[in-house]
Amino acid sequence: MNKLSNEFKYFAFISYRHIDNDPQRDGLGNRWADWILEECESWRTPVELVGKECRHGKVPERCFPLFQDTKELPTNADLAESIRTALDQSRYLIVICSPRATESRYLNAEIIHFKSTGKTNAILPIIIDGEPNASDSDDPNVRRRECFPAALRYKVNEKGEILTGERDIEPVCADARGEDGKEIRMRDRKNAVILETAKLKLIAGILGVNFDELVQRDKLRQIRQSKKRFRNLMLFSIVIFFFFVMALMSAIWAWKMRQEAIHQRDVSKKNSEILIQNITPLAYYANFNTVDLVWLRKGRHIGYAALAAV
């Protein structure tokens, strides 16, 4: 069960300022759009939620596919037809919000087009830096921290015009900022909980389920997966231990056989030396017609006496 209605081709369209997906920016190494795409498309819905009623029908097994535009348009460019089509075919719009995003005419245009089609309530912002509605402040330093694009803060009519006098309802946001309200470094392990929470909030919006319920179900799934990994690890450990014992026994047996062979060799060598030491040649007689060989052991006959006479 992973089908969208015939009206939509994509679960969500990722709208972002391309500099926020540049790992070279500020030396942070962050690729926010790529991360959202990979995390959402690889997500597997907990089995307890699959098929349940949600805001837009049945909860799917996966939220795949999402749309990510990888090409940056010129500042003065209008939306390409392919982008407008992708926006129309997307159920949700994920907006990556930052002070840099507010400067993007292109990103604003995507929000305007999406809202003008009547899908204002289907926008899912994720804040990675800055402060929402900071532009309302009288302090210019605070205003520079605004992270919501104008098209997100204000209503948009059917003609695609921003109604600056009418504030729109602020959508529920996923927050991927650090405790200081600033952008985090995604690769730092200490930020794993922040990223996981933000991801689940986005996925809850895409699936149309309650965030708290999704978190609980995800925890249960993680517990099951941990138990399964533990069982597999135990089985693997038992198999490894069995082969280790067999290898150890084989090594011990081989060592014993070698020691036995060495012992037998030493005994045989010692017996040969004793035999050679105890045998003394006493005489050797020879003439033209007679060869007499007599081997005596300390006066006692131990070998043989051979006498040939003509």
N, C-alpha and C positions, 0 to 999 in steps of 0.2 A: 504494500500500500504506500505508494510514493508518487501519486499522480496529482498534478494541479488540475484545476478546472480548465475547460477548453478556452476560457477567457485569458488565461495567463500561461506564459512559457517559462518564466523565472519566478522563483520564490522571492527574490529580492534583487534590487539594483544597488550596487555600491557606489555612492557618490562621494568624491574626495578630491582634495587638492593634491596633485601628483607629487608635490614636494614632500607631503606627509608620508609618502610611500618610498621615499628616497633614503636608503640606509646610510648614505654619506652625510645627510643633514645633521649638523650639530654633533657629529660623532657618536650618535646614539645607536645607530644600526637598526632602527625600527622600520619595518615595512607593514604598516597598519592595514592597508587594503588587502595585501597578500595574506596576512594573518587571518583576517575575517573570512576571506574566501575559503581558505584551507580548513579552518576550524569549523565553519558552518557546514560546508559540503561533506566533510568527513564525519559529522555528528551522527550518532545512532540513537534514536529515540528509545527510552526505556520501554520495555515490552508492556508494562502496566498502562502506559499512556497511548500506545499505538491503537488506532481505531476509535478512540473515545471522541465524543462530541466536543468541538471547539468553536471558536468564533467564525470560522469559515468552512465548517463541515467536519471532516474526520481528521484526527491527528495522524500525519504521515510517519513512515519509518525514518525518513531522512528529509532534510530540507535541501534538496539538490534538483536543479542547478541554480547558482546565483550568477548574476552578470557583473563583470568587472571590465571597465574600459581601460585599456592600457596605454592609450594614446592621448597625449596632451594637445589640446587645440590651441591655436593662437588666442591671445587675450581678447581680440575684437571679433572672434569668430562666433557665428550662430551655431546652435545645436545641429549636428548632422542628422540626416533623416534616420540613419541606423540607430542613433542614440535615442531619438524620440520614439522610435518603434520599440526599442528595448525597454524604455520607461513605461510605455503603454502595456507591454506584455509582462510587467513585473507587479507582483502583488504588493510588495513592500519596497520602501526606499530607505536604505541605510545611509545615514549622513555622518561622515567622520568630521567632527567639529573641533576646530582649533582657531587661534587668532589668524593663522595663515589662510584657513578656509574662507574666512569672511572677505578676503580680498579677491577671491576667485569669481569672476563674472560667469565663468562656465558652470561652476558648481551652483551658483544662484539660479542660473537658467534651468538646470535640471530640476531643482526644487520647484520653481515656478511652473514648469510644464507638468510635473507630477501632481501638484496641488490643483492645477486648472482642470484636470481630468476627474476631480471629485474624490481624490484619495488622500485628503489632508490627514485623516486619522490613521493612515497606514505608513507614517514616517517614523523611523526608528533611529534617533540620533545616538551616537556614541562620542562622549567627550574625551579627548586625549590630552588636551592642554587648554588653558585659559579658563574664563568664567562666563557662564551664561548670563545674558542680559546686563553685562558689565557696562555696556554703552549708555545705560540710563544714569550712570554716575556723573557727578560734576567734576570729578577728578580725572584729568586727561590720562594719567598713568594707569588708572583703573580701566578707563574706556579702551585702552589699547589691549586689554586682556579679554575683550569680547571674543567669544568662540562661536556664537550662533550667527550664521549668515542672515542677512536682512530678510530673505525670502522665508526663512524659518521662523523668524520672530513675528512677522506680520501676515495678515491674511492676503490671499491672492484671489482675484476674481476670475471669471471664466475666460476673460480676454488675455489672461497672463499678466495682469498689472498688479504690482505690490501696493496694497492699501496701507500706506505708512501711518495713517491715523488709527488703524484698527489692529490692536495686538491679537495675535492668534493664541489659542490655548497652548500652553507649553507642554510638549509631549513628554512622556516618561522616557528618561535617558539612561543609557548604560554609561557608567563612569569608569574610565580606565586610567584616571590620574592617580598620582601618588598622594600621600597624606598632606603634602604641602600645596596641593592643587596644581602641581606642575607635571609635565610629561615624564613618564618613567622610562627606564631602559628595559625593553622587553626581555632581554636575555638574562637579566638578573633573577636568580631564583627567589629572592625575597618578594618579588612582584607577582609570583605565580597565582596567589589567591586573588589579587586585583584583576588579573587577566581572566581567570576562570569565572569570577562573578560577572564581569562585563560580558563575557561570551555567553553565559547562560541567560543573561537578561535579553540579549539580542535573539537568541534561539527561542526563548519563551515567546517573544513578540512574533517571530516568524511562524512558529507552530500554532500560535493562538491559544496558548495555555497559561495558567497562572504561574508566575515566577517561583513562588514558594513551593508549590507542588512539584515543579520541575526540579528544583534543588533537592527536595527530599527524595524524589525518585532517582535522581542521579546519584545521590549518596548511597542509596540501597544498591544500585547497580555497581557502584565502585566497591562496595563491601562484597558483593557476590563475585566480582572479578578478582578481588584480593584473595578470597577463599579459594577460588579456582586456581589462581597462580600458586597459592601455598600448597594445594594438593599436588599440582603438577611438579612443583619444586621438590616436595617430599618423595614423590614417585621417582623423579630423576635422581635424587640423592640415594635412594635405595638401590636403584640399578647401578649407579656409579660405585656404591659401596660393595655390591655383590661382585662386580668385575674387579674391584681393587683386592678383595679377599681372595678371589680366584687367582689373580696375578701374583699376590703375595705367596699363596700356597705353592704355586708353580715354581716361583723363585726359590723357596725354601727346599722343595723337593730336588730341584736342579742342583742347589748348593750341596745337599746331602749326598747326592749321587756323585758329584765331583769329589767331595771329601772321601767317599768310599773308594773311588777309583784311585785317588792319590795314596790312600792307605794300602790298597792291594799292591800298587806299584812299589811302594816302599818296602813292604813285607817280602815281595818277590826278590827285590834287589838285595835285601839283607840276607836272605837265605842263600842266594847265589854267592855272595861274598864269603859267607861262612863255609860253604862247600869248597870254594876255591882255596881258602886258607887251610883247610884240613886235609887237602890232597897234596902230598909231597912226592915228586918223582925221585925214586931211589937209584934207579939203575937203567941203563940202556946198553944193551949188549948187541953187538953186530959183528958178523964176519962175512966172508964171501958167500957162504951157503946158509947161514943161520941168522935169524933175527929174533932175539928174546926180549919181550917187553914185560916187565914186572912192575906193577903199581901196588905199593903197600901203604897202608895207613898205620903209621907208628908201629910198625912191626907186625901189623895184622893184615891179612889178605882182604882187600875191599873191592878190588876191581876185577881184574882178570889176569890170568897168566897165559901167555901164548908162546908156545915153543914150536918152532919148525926146524926140523932137522933134515938133512939130506940123508 
